[in-house]
């Protein structure tokens, strides 16, 4: 069953993300959408709403909220599972919105973070 959550907004389009209650629903939706699109999709579990969303495979950079680190505005930092994932996310943000970020390993060993500094 496809749901929509106002708390989960696409950073690219500004529109609410479609959300799926179960993994199998998101997997099926990604497979079906990929059949009719030039852009293959994948699915991921959202740490904010605990539902499943879809994303283009080439934009997928697995991350989770860090339990320890916050940014300069006090927001929880995302922790990317791999250095490659953090580099990929930094490149996407540079290309799409012109922000130049560098990455560093989380001092609490939770993955990799991005920073403007």
C-alpha positions in Angstrom: 0.0 0.0 0.0 1.5 3.3 -1.1 1.4 6.0 1.5 2.7 9.7 1.6 4.4 11.3 4.5 4.9 15.0 4.8 7.9 14.5 7.0 9.7 12.7 4.1 10.3 15.3 1.3 12.4 14.8 -1.8 15.5 17.0 -1.5 15.6 17.1 -5.3 11.9 17.9 -6.1 10.6 19.2 -2.8 7.6 16.9 -3.2 6.4 14.3 -0.5 8.0 10.9 -1.1 5.8 7.9 -1.7 6.2 5.5 1.2 5.6 1.8 1.5 4.8 0.0 4.7 6.5 -3.3 3.7 9.7 -4.0 2.0 8.1 -6.4 -0.5 5.8 -3.5 -1.6 8.7 -1.2 -2.2 10.7 -3.9 -4.0 7.7 -4.6 -6.3 7.1 -0.8 -6.9 10.8 -0.3 -7.8 10.8 -3.3 -10.2 7.6 -2.1 -11.9 8.7 1.6 -12.1 12.0 0.4 -13.6 10.2 -1.4 -16.4 8.6 1.9 -17.6 11.5 4.3 -17.0 14.9 4.9 -18.3 16.1 5.2 -14.7 16.4 2.0 -12.7 15.1 2.4 -9.2 15.9 0.8 -5.9 14.3 0.9 -2.5 15.5 1.7 1.0 14.2 1.8 4.6 13.8 5.3 5.9 15.3 6.0 9.3 12.9 9.0 9.8 9.5 7.4 9.1 10.4 3.7 9.3 8.8 3.1 5.9 10.3 2.3 2.5 11.0 4.8 -0.2 12.2 4.5 -3.8 15.3 6.2 -5.3 17.2 6.1 -8.6 19.9 3.4 -8.3 22.6 5.9 -9.3 21.7 8.3 -6.4 21.5 5.6 -3.8 24.0 6.2 -1.0 23.2 4.2 2.1 23.3 6.3 5.3 21.7 6.5 8.7 21.5 9.2 11.4 24.6 9.3 13.6 23.8 8.7 17.3 26.6 11.1 18.3 27.4 13.8 15.8 25.4 17.0 14.9 26.0 19.7 12.4 26.6 23.5 13.1 22.8 24.0 13.4 22.4 21.1 15.9 20.8 18.7 13.4 21.8 15.1 13.5 24.5 14.2 10.9 24.0 11.5 8.4 26.6 8.7 8.6 27.4 7.0 5.3 28.4 3.4 5.5 31.4 3.6 3.2 33.9 6.3 2.1 32.8 5.6 -1.5 29.1 6.3 -0.5 30.1 9.6 1.2 32.1 10.6 -1.9 29.2 9.8 -4.2 26.8 11.8 -2.1 29.2 14.8 -2.0 29.5 14.6 -5.8 25.7 14.5 -6.2 25.3 17.6 -4.0 28.0 19.4 -5.8 26.5 18.7 -9.2 22.9 19.4 -8.1 23.1 22.4 -5.8 26.7 23.6 -6.1 27.7 22.8 -2.5 31.3 21.7 -2.1 31.7 19.3 0.8 34.6 17.2 2.1 34.3 14.0 4.0 35.8 12.7 7.2 35.5 9.5 9.2 33.2 9.8 12.2 35.2 10.1 15.4 32.7 7.5 17.0 33.3 5.0 14.2 29.8 5.1 12.8 30.8 5.7 9.2 31.7 8.8 7.1 30.3 12.4 7.4 30.2 15.3 5.1 31.1 18.8 6.1 31.4 22.3 4.6 34.5 23.1 6.7 
